[in-house]
Amino acid sequence: MKQAHILVSGKVHGVFFRATTREKARQLGLKGFVRNLVNGDVEVVAQGDDNHLRELLQFCQTGPPGAEVEGIDIEYKDVKERFNGFDIRF
């Protein structure tokens, strides 16, 4: 299992980015969280297998209708904390 730390920039607040990311991650069986950052980015931390993490990353590159993704930064890390589900954090 791997963990991906994804930062998404652009018009990603107020367009249901968090809700649709949570839905996609749950469909893929990933664990972790998504949250808005004060600088306007969205942060995603997801744990799972490589193929499902790549699918989530592909989703994040476009996001839901209304989103305008300008950039993606991804870093793979060792799993230090295991999550029970995939949630929206505030």
C-alpha positions as CSV (number, residue, x, y, z in Angstrom):
1,M,0.0,0.0,0.0
2,K,1.2,3.5,-0.8
3,Q,0.1,7.0,0.3
4,A,-0.3,9.9,-2.1
5,H,-0.3,13.5,-1.0
6,I,-1.9,15.6,-3.7
7,L,-2.2,19.4,-3.8
8,V,-4.6,20.7,-6.4
9,S,-4.6,24.4,-7.3
10,G,-6.9,26.6,-9.4
11,K,-10.6,27.2,-9.1
12,V,-11.2,24.3,-6.8
13,H,-13.2,25.8,-3.9
14,G,-17.0,26.1,-4.2
15,V,-17.3,23.6,-7.1
16,F,-18.0,20.4,-5.1
17,F,-14.3,19.3,-5.5
18,R,-14.2,17.8,-2.0
19,A,-17.5,15.9,-2.3
20,T,-16.7,14.4,-5.7
21,T,-13.2,13.5,-4.7
22,R,-14.5,11.7,-1.6
23,E,-17.1,9.9,-3.8
24,K,-14.4,8.8,-6.3
25,A,-12.0,7.7,-3.6
26,R,-14.6,5.6,-1.9
27,Q,-15.6,4.0,-5.2
28,L,-11.9,3.0,-5.6
29,G,-11.6,1.7,-2.1
30,L,-9.1,4.3,-1.0
31,K,-8.7,5.6,2.5
32,G,-7.7,9.1,3.6
33,F,-9.2,12.6,3.4
34,V,-9.7,15.7,1.3
35,R,-9.8,19.3,2.6
36,N,-9.8,22.9,1.5
37,L,-6.7,24.9,2.4
38,V,-6.8,28.6,3.3
39,N,-4.6,29.4,0.3
40,G,-7.3,28.2,-2.1
41,D,-5.8,24.8,-2.9
42,V,-7.4,21.4,-2.1
43,E,-5.3,18.8,-0.3
44,V,-5.9,15.1,-0.8
45,V,-4.2,12.3,1.2
46,A,-5.1,8.9,-0.1
47,Q,-3.9,5.4,0.7
48,G,-4.3,2.3,-1.5
49,D,-2.8,0.4,-4.4
50,D,-0.9,2.1,-7.2
51,N,-3.7,1.6,-9.9
52,H,-6.4,3.2,-7.7
53,L,-4.1,6.1,-6.7
54,R,-3.4,6.8,-10.3
55,E,-7.2,6.8,-11.1
56,L,-7.8,9.3,-8.3
57,L,-4.9,11.4,-9.6
58,Q,-6.5,11.4,-13.1
59,F,-9.8,12.6,-11.6
60,C,-8.0,15.4,-9.6
61,Q,-6.4,16.6,-12.9
62,T,-9.8,17.8,-14.1
63,G,-12.1,17.6,-11.1
64,P,-15.9,18.0,-11.2
65,P,-17.7,20.3,-13.7
66,G,-17.1,23.9,-12.8
67,A,-13.6,23.3,-11.5
68,E,-10.6,24.8,-13.3
69,V,-7.5,22.9,-12.2
70,E,-4.3,24.9,-12.9
71,G,-1.8,22.6,-11.2
72,I,-1.3,19.3,-9.4
73,D,1.6,18.5,-7.1
74,I,1.9,14.9,-6.0
75,E,4.2,13.2,-3.5
76,Y,4.3,9.5,-2.6
77,K,5.1,8.7,1.0
78,D,5.3,5.8,3.3
79,V,2.1,5.0,5.2
80,K,2.6,6.2,8.8
81,E,-1.1,6.6,9.8
82,R,-3.8,4.2,8.6
83,F,-7.2,5.7,7.9
84,N,-10.5,3.9,8.4
85,G,-12.4,5.5,5.5
86,F,-12.2,8.5,3.2
87,D,-13.6,11.7,4.6
88,I,-13.9,15.4,4.1
89,R,-12.0,17.4,6.7
90,F,-12.7,20.9,7.7
